[in-house]
């Protein structure tokens, strides 16, 4: 069975919304939705990724440290902090990650290996941790993280403008392979974003948009692993994120769209 791709913008606990997105074997967006419980997430994955798959999760997956930040978060800060794309620190002092982070528990339930060194291919189900903020810097050629998230003191108008840019970047820069505008649910999300009149309107859809980016990262890592950094490892915790163009070895054999997507750091 061909590899399928799932993106999860995973809430740390089971009371908040989780965005879920699915791509087919060609990397095209099939659908996206919101879920809350692990049961709902597992049911979505069972439908859209019953066999070989890569599941990209925006949530701490491996958290061995008792305090402070993980190696992966420190490396993200070193490479992307100047773009305001640092990652929130995770440690076992937070009860949500002790004894087992939700992401790792889900990976086990979905029969996925959590080690990126396992690679992808026939007979493999792999879950990786990703981070849409650092990914967006590279994929969309940004000089600063888009301020579309809710934050104390951030004007609603600023969020709307940033959300509009985000939707546009996904439809433009990730058009291949995603073809998002061919997906009915994506068209609904774009319409809801354009019609937003209050913060809650954006908060209802932002998880799904992030999940679509996560699903794209699952596809990208599968078709072009050399275009991504694995910051950290399965022992200390890691984050997979696109590598800015010109840093690292040759691109692997992949669709031209994969190479175009990671080639524009700083162009906007």
PyMOL commands that set and color helices and strands:
alter all, ss='L'
color gray80, all
select helices_A, chain A and resi 38-48+71-83+95-97+102-109+116-118+132-139+156-173+175-178+180-182+184-194+199-203+206-223+225-227+256-261
alter helices_A, ss='H'
color red, helices_A
select strands_A, chain A and resi 4-9+18-23+29-35+53-57+125-129+228-233+237-242
alter strands_A, ss='S'
color yellow, strands_A
deselect
rebuild
show_as cartoon
